[in-house]
Amino acid sequence: MNKDGIELGQVRRLDHGYEGRLERLIEHDQEEVWRMLVEPQKIAQWLAPGSIELRVGGAVRIDFADSGIVIDSKVLKLDIPRLLEYSWSSGDEPDRPMRWELSATDNGTRLVLTVRIPEGEDAARACAGFEGHLEMLAAAIEGVPIHFPVDLFLKARSGYQELLGEKK
């Protein structure tokens, strides 16, 4: 869906929550995009300071210090450089599986991010937040890291609310 010039992903209702699917075509090779997802110095440019131990069961720790949110999770699935899955939650919080899939294209890499949002949580906010971080990823891979794009987030959140029938 195109909302205010923003190409939104898809979001669908599940039995116990929601699933968002966001896709990007990035004009860089798959190995370079993979490094943006897993190398600590690169993760910090577009997501937050953190580290991912690249093995199934390996530690995932991402610290959003400004908001007080910390992801303290484990790698659930891994197929270097095509697939990375972990939960974007901590401790006793509900699981929120996050799946990054990369595939080579003629012009670079197709990135598909699938996120699950538990029942009772703001799916529009979560998907809009990931839209913002994907925008930051696109800028960082071009060598021009940016701050979180609040205007994009607000427009995307409104768009996702419409998709979910939460707002007219």
C-alpha positions, 0 to 999 in steps of 0.5 A: 500500500502507498500511504503519503508517498510511503510504500508500506509492507503487509500486515495481517491478523493471526490467531494470537497477534499480527504478522508484518512483512516489509520488503526492500530492494537494496542495490548492494550485494547480499554479503554487504547487506548481511554484514549490515545485519550482523556486524556490531559496528554496522548494526549500530549505524541503523538499529542500535548498539548490539551484537549477534553471536552467529550460531543457533542459540547464540546471544542477541543483545541490542540496546536501545538506550534512548528508549530503555528497550533492550533486546536480549534474545537468542538466534533461532534460525541461521543460514549465512548469508541468507537467513537470520531469525531471533526474537525482538524481546527480552526476559519474560516478555512474549516472543516476537520472532523477527526473520531477516531473509536475503536473496540476490537479485540482478541489481543487488539484494531483496531483503524481507523482514517478517515480524510477529507482534503479540496480541494486545500490542500496537502492531501499527507502531511496531511495523512503522518502527521497522519502516524507520529502521529500514530507512536508516539501514538504506542510508547507512549502507550508502555511507550516510547514516541518519537519525531515526526518521520520525516523520516517516514513522508517523506517516507509516503508523497512520498507514498501518492503522488504516490497513488494520482498520484502526483508523479512518 
